[in-house]
Amino acid sequence: MHSDEPFRPGQNREKPHISRESGGPTPPGGQNRIRLLDLVRHAARARHLAPNTEKAYVYWVRRFVLFHGRRHPRDMREPEVNAFLTDLAVSGRVASATQNQALAGLLFLYEEVLQQPLDRLRGVVRAKRPKRLPSVLSPEEVQKVLGGMSGQPRVIATLLYGAGLRLLEALQLRVIDA
């Protein structure tokens, strides 16, 4: 059984737990239990991963656990990871970048959180990469676009274009950063 619906807070569902001492599963209501997703968050923060990377990894670990009927990842290995990634490509029809992000999240879970690295993954149906190249504006077209802007939007657009910043990076800049 699997569900494409993300877990919503407040839903009455069992959550996978592992204990602090042994790292093994603990029964619901057991002493010293830590939620698996909290361990993923903690490991991501300890490695200074970007907040968006942390959110993405937590999302994919949650989807993986839900896909396999709430089984704990410690009880699953390469065949279950293969099945999940293949389902994303075939049934979910996700882009290759999305499938790669899911794979990165699961590799992080097994290597960094559970400390049980996966062996080589074989037989995963890979999502197809787009065959078209992205369209790029010519320098003249860029000048026209920037020429039609003024004030703060023009400064941000110029930073995006000239420095190659991502939108969120440009929007988080402060005057003191100059």
Secondary structure, DSSP 8 states (H G I E B T S, - for coil): ---SS---TT------EEETTT-SB--TT-TTEEEHHHHHHHHHHHTT--HHHHHHHHHHHHHHHHHTTT--GGG--HHHHHHHHHHHHHTS---HHHHHHHHHHHHHIIIIIS--------S--------S------HHHHHHHHHT--HHHHHHHHHHHHH---HHHHHT--GGG-
